[in-house]
Structure formats: structure tokens, C-alpha cells
Amino acid sequence: MSGKKFDLALQWERIRTVPGLGRDVAALTFLVVMGVVAAVVIQTQLTPIAPWADHTVVKAEFSSVPGANPEASTSVTIAGVKVGRITGSELTDHGTAVLSLDVQGKPQVYDNARLILRPKNPLNEMNVEINPGGPPGQLLRDGQVIPASQTIRPIQADEVLQNLDDKAQQGLHDMLAESDVALARAQTELPGGLNAATDTTVHLQPVVAALQTRRDKIAQLVSAMSEISGAVGENNERTTQLADSTQATLDALAANDAALRSSLQQLPGLTDELRHALDGTQRLTKQLNPTLDNLKDASEDLPKALDRFQDTTDNIGDVVDALGPVVGKARSVVSDLRPFINDANHSLDDLLPATDKLDRDTGLLTSYLVQFRAFFYNTKSVFGAGDSQTTIIRGHVVAPPGYFVIPQKKPNLYAPSPGENGNRPNPSPGGLLNPPGAN
């Protein structure tokens, strides 16, 4: 070990001492480093998987894999993102090919996944697009191969042309030749044609949309008819019952055709009455809004009224409590008054003949009010010994209307002075002291 260290030290000393040797060694070292960096960059561009990164190998079977060259680092994508490359291919016993796909990381690929092999440029470089699938499928196990029924291979141009006969191939050759001549004047003629084609496509877009809608509806109709046909075919008994029920219904309608016509003729009158009823309902609804407004206002005042009514009911309770002793005492009083009430009933029966004449007597008394007034004004007694004029014995005689027991005379116009005998003038109409009929 000491000898190797000595040799390294000797070589380092040689590089330092020999003129130009240090520069050559530095240049060589730089070139080696640049070569390593370039190799790493090239490898990174050829494959997205770093040598030290985790990766998964997915195997898929194709009926044929034209243009899929593992040495060309054909890319593998999932949802359009490059995730790996094709690392190998092998032939199976039944004439199909199995591709080995090296995918970065641990993607979730299920056994119901689908793979498409398609060209990515005119040079026929291939790209594998993976649709990883999902539940209810199961995750792929190590070494499990996706079958050819779940993969799609590309169709090559020669496969299309080889199905044409000689005349068709010659016509295609001529068409391509004429297309080359036509494309020679493409800069001057092609833009106008493309613009016209664009306008035509824009105008055809509603037609295509309508056709697509029609196709969808036809598909739905066909599906519905298929389901109906299947349901009808599976249940003949119910179909027979349905036909019998339909026939019975039609027979009943035919038997009651007259009644049905009469009912239909009455429909216009019913609609008129219904219209009038709806008009009345409309008027009612117009009056309903003010009523609801009034109810709303009343509901705002109702709590206050209820509060006041609560106070009143509280006071009524106090009053009822206070009336309890009074009612108790009044009970004995009422019991004592019951005999008197029975006697009062008999007394009222006795007073009934007298009350029948009260109206006549009251009317008669009212007619003599003027005479009574004059009498009480002149004297204080029916049998007094004097009045304001002389001392006499005076009586009061009442004569029925229309009969004059005492001859009439002119009224006495004498009126004593206010201070004489303490009497006042006669307040009767005309200032008479002795009204007619008083003497």
C-alpha cells in the first residue's frame, strides 16, 4: 500500500515538473467529464426513466407490432403524458407479439386496461397509449399479460392498398400525380378553396347537429322498442290480458256512446259555470288581500288587548272572591223573601183590574192640570176661609167638558201687587189670576 502511495505521489510530481503534461491531463479530464454528462443527457432524452428510479414492466399482447422497435426507444404514454418506453418484444406460439413496456413508478394498471399502438409521425415511429382501466377490474399481477382482445394495432398504408385491384391502384397513382400538379399552384388557388370549404362547413354545422340529434333519438327509440319487445315477448299472458281488457273497454265505450255524447254536449255549460265560479273566486281573492292586511293590523293590537284582558280577568277574580261572602249572606235573604214573592204574585193578580183603568184616569187628570194650578195658586186649602181678595167659603167644582153648571163670566183682571198678601201674579197664559172654571 505504501508503494502505491509513493507511485501516485511520483506521478503527481511528474505531472507538475514535466512541461505541458499538466495541461494535457487537464484537457483529457475535461473531455471525459463532458462525455459522461453528454451520455447522461442523451439517455435522459431517450427515456423518461432514470436508471436509478423505480419502474414497472407491463406486458401486452398485439396481433402485430409494425414499426415498434425497442432499440428506437418508442414512447409509452398514459393520458397523453410520457411515462416509459418499449424495452422488448417477443413472438408467441399462436402468431402474436408481446411488448414489454417499462413504465416509471408504480402506476395503477388493471386487468381491464386497453392499449393502442399508433404512429406518432410520418416516419412510422410508434407510440403506445395506455388506458389503465379501473374497478371492478383487478390490479395486474407480476408477469400477467394483457390479452390481444384489449389491444388495438395500427393499420398500415400497404394493407389498404393491397386490397385494391390493378385499375384502382393505377387510378390512385394518377390521382396522386394530379394532386402533385394541383398542389404546385396551391399558394394562389388553395386559400380560396379552403375558405369556401370553411364557409360550407360552418353552414353545414346545424345540419350535422340536427342529424346527430336525430341519430340519438332514433337510437333511443330503437332501444325503447327493443326493451318493449323483450318485455312483451317474455310476458305473453299479460299481453293477452291487456288485449282482452282493451277490447272490453272499447266494447263498453261503444255501448255507452249515447251517454258519452250527452256528457260531451253538457261540457260547454259546465265550462261556462266553471268560468263564472273562477271569476267569483278571483273577486274573492282581490278582497282577500285587504282582509289579510286588516287581520295583520288586528294581530298587532291583539297581544296588547289580551294583556289588558288578562288584567281584567285578574280583577274579576278578586271581585268574585270579594262577592263570595255577599252571595252567602244573600242566599239566606232570598230564602226569607220567597213567601213574600208568592204573596206578591197574588197581589199583582188583584191589582190587574185597577191597572187597566190607570191610562184613562191619568188622561183625565192631565186634562185638569191647568185648573189644579190655579187652585193651588189662590188657596192652600179646599175649604179655606179666605184668599188674596176676600174672606169667603170657597169650594171647588169640576164640570165635565161642554157643560157649564156656573154661568161663564169674563175673567177677573185684578192682579195684586207683588207684596200684597205675599202672592205672585198668575203665571198662566194672558196673565189671568182666575182661569176659567176655577170659581
Stockholm file with secondary structure:
# STOCKHOLM 1.0

chainA/1-439         MSGKKFDLALQWERIRTVPGLGRDVAALTFLVVMGVVAAVVIQTQLTPIAPWADHTVVKAEFSSVPGANPEASTSVTIAGVKVGRITGSELTDHGTAVLSLDVQGKPQVYDNARLILRPKNPLNEMNVEINPGGPPGQLLRDGQVIPASQTIRPIQADEVLQNLDDKAQQGLHDMLAESDVALARAQTELPGGLNAATDTTVHLQPVVAALQTRRDKIAQLVSAMSEISGAVGENNERTTQLADSTQATLDALAANDAALRSSLQQLPGLTDELRHALDGTQRLTKQLNPTLDNLKDASEDLPKALDRFQDTTDNIGDVVDALGPVVGKARSVVSDLRPFINDANHSLDDLLPATDKLDRDTGLLTSYLVQFRAFFYNTKSVFGAGDSQTTIIRGHVVAPPGYFVIPQKKPNLYAPSPGENGNRPNPSPGGLLNPPGAN
#=GR chainA/1-439 SS CHHHHHHHHHHHHHHHHSTTHHHHHHHHHHHHHHHHHHHHHHHHHHCSSCTTSCEEEEEEEESCCTTCCGGGTCEEEETTEEEEEEEEEEECTTSCEEEEEEEESCCCCBTTCEEEEEESSTTCCEEEEEECCCTTSCBCCTTCEECGGGEECCCCHHHHHTTSCHHHHHHHHHHHHHHHHHHHTHHHHHHHHHHHHHHHHHHHHHHHHHHHHHHHHHHHHHHHHHHHHHHHHHCHHHHHHHHHHHHHHHHHHHHTHHHHHHHHHHHHHHHHHHHHHHHHHHHHHHHHHHHHHHHHHHHHHHHHHHHHHHHHHHHHHHHHHHHHHHHHHHHHHHHHHHHHHHHHHHHHHHHHHHHHTHHHHHHHHHHTHHHHHHHHHHCSCTTCSCCSSCCCCCCCCCCCTTCCSSCCCCCCCCCCCTTGGGCCCCCSGGGCSSCTTCC
#=GC SS_cons         CHHHHHHHHHHHHHHHHSTTHHHHHHHHHHHHHHHHHHHHHHHHHHCSSCTTSCEEEEEEEESCCTTCCGGGTCEEEETTEEEEEEEEEEECTTSCEEEEEEEESCCCCBTTCEEEEEESSTTCCEEEEEECCCTTSCBCCTTCEECGGGEECCCCHHHHHTTSCHHHHHHHHHHHHHHHHHHHTHHHHHHHHHHHHHHHHHHHHHHHHHHHHHHHHHHHHHHHHHHHHHHHHHCHHHHHHHHHHHHHHHHHHHHTHHHHHHHHHHHHHHHHHHHHHHHHHHHHHHHHHHHHHHHHHHHHHHHHHHHHHHHHHHHHHHHHHHHHHHHHHHHHHHHHHHHHHHHHHHHHHHHHHHHHTHHHHHHHHHHTHHHHHHHHHHCSCTTCSCCSSCCCCCCCCCCCTTCCSSCCCCCCCCCCCTTGGGCCCCCSGGGCSSCTTCC
//
